[in-house]
Amino acid sequence: MAKGRVPTRDELLVFIKESATPVGKREIARAWGLKGDQRIELKQLLRDLRDNGDIAADRAKTFKDPKALTDITVLEIVRVDDDGHLLAVPRRHDEETDGPVPRIEIDPHGTRGSVAPAVGDRVLASLKRRGKDTYQAKIIRRLGSGPKKILGLYEEQGGLGRVTPTDRKLRREFDVRPADRNEARPGDIVWIEEAGGHLSRHAKVIERIGPMSDPRTISLISIAANDIPVEFPEAAAREAEHAKAAPLGDRLDLRQVPLVTIDGEDARDFDDAVFAEPDPEHPGGWRLLVAIADVAWYVRPDKPLDRAAYRRGTSVYFPDRVVPMLPEQLSNHWCSLVPRQDRPVLVAEMWIDADGHLKKHRFHRAMMRSAARLTYTRVQRAMDGHPDEETAGLLEPVIKPLYGAFKVLLAAREKRGALDLDLPERLVRLGDDGRIAEIGVRERLDSHKLIEEFMVLANVAAAQALEHRHSPCLYRVHDQPDAAKLESLREFLGTLGIAIPVGQRLRPADLNRVLHAIEGKPVARLVNETILRSQSQAVYSPNNLGHFGLALGRYAHFTSPIRRYPDLIVHRALIQAFGLGDGGLPDADKGRFEEFGEHLSMCERRAVMAERGALDRYVAAYMAAHVGATFAGRVTSVTRFGLFVALDGTGADGLIPVRSLGQEFFRHDEGRQMLVGERTGESFGLGDKVRVRLDEADTATGGLLFDLIEVVERVERVAVPRGKKDRLPERRGARRPVARAKGRQDKRSRGRR
């Protein structure tokens, strides 16, 4: 800030609103070095801002953001984040009038009294502002627990209602008196509130979600349980409805370039298009275009539509529906690259050499006109010699060059040693009645890999471009496996006679050598899944840790701003960094990237949990017709309370409780991933082929329970020295475990790498 002059209105607002504590005239005058008449001018400016409601003043003659929370306020503790921090929200907060809900973290060392706070508690707390929309709270006193909402299945027995929670971790049922059932009918999924205290079994129904017999209710359970926003605020919906075609203006005109979209047959939006041609200046090299819908043109920072999209963070995909990040007017119209329609795009123009190295890149705001809406299957058939009428005309000028560039990129990927896991993706097809008609494996074609490699290259180029301009970047980071997971992996692979390097930095290529060594062997899928579980979780962060799985030094998400808010942030950063016009990253957001990373990583985890939960319930509904039938499967996880088994074919995943393995005590050998009988020495381990009988399929929770019939084939293991963990005997489960089906989701969006 310039010293010796009165700040402008905007400068003063930023100073007051970004201050962690209220500030007075003295602090402002000192910050700008004001003297004499300048202080009088400052006093008048502060009075005008206060009278207009832009700032608030208190009796101590200090000023603050009128939307900032008061120093002492009532909070409700709502959840625990992945780092174990308790998060709270103001007891009274309206997003429409007060803006986004601030992040309030409970100070674990600042709680008065002996009772630790917990989710559901209402507390009186003092707040300290740590940044824009972020606070730390010290609890003054606990005011009590607010009513806890629980989602469950309502049934009736003997005139009394009973609700079984859909969350398998909640192991008790609730009674509902006739006066409290709120028109709920047997078989309904309902929201309830505990009535009569935390230990009471009584509850009252506060909302009906839908009948469990209706397959559409399955997705609604996941939406409700994970607090997925569904309805757009009126102001956001109105903003989307008023959207109109973007003008050509200063955009690069690419309407004559035959860019094409390539998606699945069931795709509902088309937000990326590709083109490739040989680079005449470098033999064996290629020029590539990756054009992405220009969402930043339509979604402007801090407008109602932007706030709604940020709250969602990502689109959420279910077998029967999509909960989009953006309203349909944008996601399926103005930001969808439909054929033969002018659409605004942000384009990564890239040149690679014959070895697949990215030599240079440029980013443009452009206007394109898609030459065709193609599918993976049609493109692959055309390359395999079976084109249809449309792809026949595109084969030579468009499709073959795309495959030529892809071949070079694929070779570069293999050379740098990107992690090469071979895990089939489950495909779920619904019938006309909304129920699962078929569960299979999604075919993996070269056309899928082609699009993936083009998108990876564009994401790398975006990260490089922002670094070169010294612009903030929201990276997609995937750290190395942590030491504990790596040691567990090394120990388990040792039981199979497989070694990985010790005492050096692990590389994806080291794991690839393991994967190639077991390719085609019975333990291949087991090893692939175990390596996957050993990986760190990919997250969004302004701190570049690289991407371990892709073996890349820098990586950002650029290619799906329709369905991922992080991509929209990257677009805005590029627009601002390269002076590409309106809708760029505002200065106020440049200091928020830590917050962006935390919030958007949480949104992604929430979406994955919702998608996985819905798929589990769909599969359980499908399997309910087969209770009592026998199936072949393989042990995918070993815990102290039983074995998780994935069935061949459907991939349905459920639990064999330890109580059904035999009348003896079983020790959980964590290192070798086995349960071992103390008396007989009989063992059950990861990867064993088994035959099971389906004992129970619970659609409401998505849980499957199996009884073991026989072990068909055991994985051969090498004897290894037993460590401390192996000497702790486990008692056979005294209580009935709850099944947990961990079925893979049918991902509609291109990989969450």
Helices and strands as residue ranges (DSSP letters): H 9-18, E 23-24, H 25-32, H 37-51, E 56-57, E 62-64, E 72-80, E 86-90, H 95-98, E 103-106, E 121-131, E 134-145, E 149-157, E 160-165, E 174-176, G 178-180, E 188-194, E 203-211, H 216-225, H 234-241, E 252-253, E 260-263, E 272-278, E 286-293, H 295-298, H 304-312, E 316-317, E 322-323, H 328-329, I 330-334, E 342-352, E 358-369, E 372-375, H 376-383, H 389-394, I 395-399, H 400-416, E 426-430, E 436-441, H 446-468, E 475-477, H 483-495, H 508-517, H 524-533, E 539-541, H 565-577, G 587-589, H 593-623, G 624-626, E 630-639, E 642-647, E 653-657, G 658-660, E 666-669, E 674-677, E 683-685, E 689-698, E 703-713, G 724-727
